[in-house]
Amino acid sequence: MLKGSLSAAVLFGAALFLMPGALPGAGVVERAVPVPVPTLDVKPSKGEQVAVLAGGCFWGMEAVFQSVKGVHSVTSGYAGGTAGTATYAQVSTEKTGHAEAVRIAYDPRKVSYGTLLRIYFSVAHDPTQLNRQGPDRGPSYRSAIFPQDEEQRRVAAAYIEQLTRAKAFPRPIVTRLETGNFYPAEAHHQDFFWRNPTHPYIVRWDKPKVAAFRNAYPLLVN
């Protein structure tokens, strides 16, 4: 896991190298990919619903979805492996089968599952990168959706097919639909973006992502 293995100085130097003339704390410019509204969506219901999505480092994924109107809470964690190996140290070996993921609790009357998927594919991560995301390498950074029921699975599968037909991305979508439990990550990973705004990784990779979401979907920002 690159974010845990490189020093802050190295990461910050890389950030400045990629941002000529940038000041400390500034981010690179990132734009959301324009993707269509899902033609199929989960019907709104009373009560809180849950979505589990994986797409690279959970710090940035968490921050994006925490910024969405109608989302009650977002938890960073691990999905797709067993409880006994759901720790950062073990997942970092890339041998546990987990993916870094986020558990999103949301009000389906304010934001739909399809809308969350639209944000997920558009700006939260790059669904064309196989077993990696940005600077991070390994299957724990894979693009994967963990549907919580058959309706979510049907909607997710239909949206991937819709995006593929629309040629929304220049390369094939590699996002997988998987099964597996979700296990919360260690406390210091929760709300990491907000508690560490000057962390080099956050500055270089995650602040631009959150800014891109806010710019592309102003009506969805909480």
C-alpha positions in Angstrom: 0.0 0.0 0.0 1.8 3.0 -1.3 0.2 5.5 1.1 1.5 3.7 4.1 4.9 2.9 2.7 6.2 6.3 1.3 7.3 9.1 3.5 5.4 12.3 3.7 8.3 14.2 2.2 8.4 11.9 -0.9 4.7 12.2 -1.4 4.6 15.9 -1.0 7.5 16.3 -3.4 5.6 14.2 -5.9 2.6 16.5 -5.4 4.6 19.6 -6.1 6.2 18.0 -9.1 2.8 17.3 -10.6 1.5 20.8 -9.8 4.0 23.3 -11.2 3.8 26.5 -9.3 1.4 25.0 -6.7 1.4 26.2 -3.1 1.4 23.8 -0.2 -2.1 22.6 0.5 -3.3 23.1 -3.1 -4.6 20.2 -5.2 -4.3 19.2 -8.8 -7.3 19.9 -11.1 -9.5 16.8 -11.5 -12.7 16.6 -13.4 -15.6 14.2 -13.0 -16.3 11.9 -16.0 -19.7 12.9 -17.5 -21.8 9.7 -17.1 -25.5 9.3 -17.7 -28.2 8.9 -15.1 -28.9 5.3 -14.5 -32.0 4.1 -16.4 -32.7 1.5 -13.7 -32.6 2.4 -10.0 -33.6 0.9 -6.6 -37.1 2.0 -5.6 -37.0 4.4 -2.7 -38.2 3.0 0.6 -38.6 4.1 4.2 -35.7 3.7 6.6 -32.0 3.8 6.1 -30.3 1.8 3.4 -26.7 0.7 3.0 -24.3 0.6 0.0 -20.8 -1.0 0.1 -18.4 0.2 -2.6 -14.7 -0.4 -3.2 -12.5 1.8 -5.4 -9.0 2.3 -4.1 -7.9 4.1 -1.0 -10.8 4.4 1.4 -9.7 7.8 2.6 -10.8 9.6 -0.5 -13.9 7.4 -1.2 -15.1 8.1 2.4 -14.6 11.9 1.9 -16.5 12.0 -1.4 -19.5 10.2 -0.1 -19.5 12.0 3.2 -20.1 15.1 1.1 -23.3 13.8 -0.5 -26.7 15.1 0.5 -28.8 12.3 2.0 -25.8 10.3 3.3 -26.0 9.7 7.0 -22.6 8.1 7.6 -19.7 6.6 5.8 -17.4 4.0 7.4 -14.0 3.0 5.9 -13.2 -0.7 6.1 -12.5 -4.0 4.3 -14.8 -6.1 2.3 -14.5 -9.5 0.6 -12.3 -11.3 3.0 -12.7 -12.9 6.5 -13.0 -11.2 9.9 -9.8 -12.7 11.2 -7.6 -10.9 8.6 -9.5 -7.6 8.4 -6.7 -5.4 9.7 -4.7 -2.8 7.8 -1.5 -4.7 8.4 -2.8 -8.0 7.0 -4.8 -6.5 4.1 -1.6 -4.6 3.1 0.0 -8.0 2.3 -2.5 -8.3 -0.6 -3.1 -11.9 0.4 -6.4 -11.7 2.4 -8.8 -11.1 -0.4 -10.2 -7.9 1.0 -10.7 -4.7 -0.8 -10.5 -1.3 0.9 -14.1 -0.2 0.8 -16.7 2.2 2.3 -20.0 1.4 3.9 -22.5 4.2 3.1 -25.6 4.6 5.2 -28.1 6.8 3.4 -31.7 8.0 3.2 -33.1 6.6 -0.1 -35.8 9.3 -0.2 -33.0 11.9 -0.5 -30.4 10.1 -2.6 -30.9 6.9 -4.5 -28.6 3.9 -4.9 -28.3 4.7 -8.6 -27.1 8.3 -7.8 -24.5 6.9 -5.5 -23.3 4.6 -8.3 -23.2 7.5 -10.7 -20.9 9.4 -8.3 -18.9 6.2 -7.7 -18.2 5.8 -11.4 -17.9 9.5 -12.3 -15.6 10.9 -9.7 -15.0 8.7 -6.7 -12.6 6.4 -8.5 -11.5 5.2 -12.0 -13.4 2.0 -12.9 -11.0 1.2 -15.7 -8.0 0.5 -13.5 -7.5 -3.1 -12.7 -6.2 -4.0 -9.2 -4.9 -0.5 -8.7 -6.0 3.1 -8.2 -3.8 6.0 -8.9 -0.5 5.4 -7.1 -1.7 2.4 -5.2 -1.2 -1.2 -6.5 -2.7 -4.5 -5.5 -6.1 -6.3 -5.4 -7.1 -4.5 -2.2 -7.4 -1.4 -4.4 -9.7 -3.1 -6.9 -12.9 -1.6 -8.3 -15.8 -3.7 -6.8 -19.4 -3.3 -5.7 -20.8 -5.4 -2.9 -24.6 -5.4 -3.4 -26.6 -5.7 -0.2 -29.5 -7.4 -1.9 -30.6 -8.7 -5.3 -32.2 -5.3 -6.3 -28.9 -3.5 -5.8 -27.1 -6.2 -7.8 -29.5 -5.9 -10.6 -29.2 -2.1 -10.7 -25.4 -2.2 -10.5 -25.1 -4.8 -13.3 -27.5 -2.8 -15.5 -25.6 0.5 -14.9 -22.3 -1.1 -15.8 -23.9 -2.4 -19.0 -25.4 1.1 -19.7 -22.0 2.8 -19.2 -20.3 0.2 -21.5 -22.9 0.8 -24.2 -22.6 4.5 -23.9 -18.8 4.2 -24.1 -18.5 6.5 -21.1 -14.8 5.6 -20.6 -12.0 5.1 -23.1 -11.1 1.8 -21.7 -13.2 -1.2 -20.5 -14.8 -1.0 -17.1 -13.3 -3.6 -14.8 -15.6 -3.2 -11.8 -16.7 -6.5 -10.3 -19.9 -7.4 -8.5 -18.8 -9.3 -5.4 -20.2 -10.9 -2.2 -18.7 -10.6 1.2 -19.0 -9.0 4.6 -17.8 -5.6 5.5 -15.5 -5.0 8.4 -14.8 -1.5 9.8 -11.2 -0.3 9.6 -9.1 0.9 12.5 -10.2 4.1 14.2 -7.4 6.2 12.9 -8.6 5.5 9.3 -12.1 6.9 10.0 -12.7 10.6 8.9 -9.0 10.6 7.8 -9.5 13.2 5.1 -11.1 15.7 7.5 -8.7 15.1 10.4 -5.6 15.3 8.2 -6.2 18.1 5.6 -2.5 18.7 5.0 -1.4 15.1 4.7 0.5 14.8 1.4 -1.6 11.9 0.1 -4.8 13.8 0.9 -3.5 17.0 -0.8 -2.3 15.2 -3.9 -5.0 12.6 -4.5 -8.1 13.2 -2.4 -8.7 16.9 -2.2 -8.9 17.2 -6.0 -11.4 14.3 -6.0 -13.7 16.0 -3.5 -13.4 19.3 -5.3 -14.4 17.6 -8.6 -17.5 16.1 -7.0 -18.5 19.5 -5.6 -18.0 21.1 -9.0 -19.8 18.5 -11.0 -22.7 17.8 -8.7 -23.5 21.0 -6.8 -27.1 20.0 -6.1 -25.9 16.8 -4.4 -23.5 18.5 -2.0 -24.6 18.5 1.6 
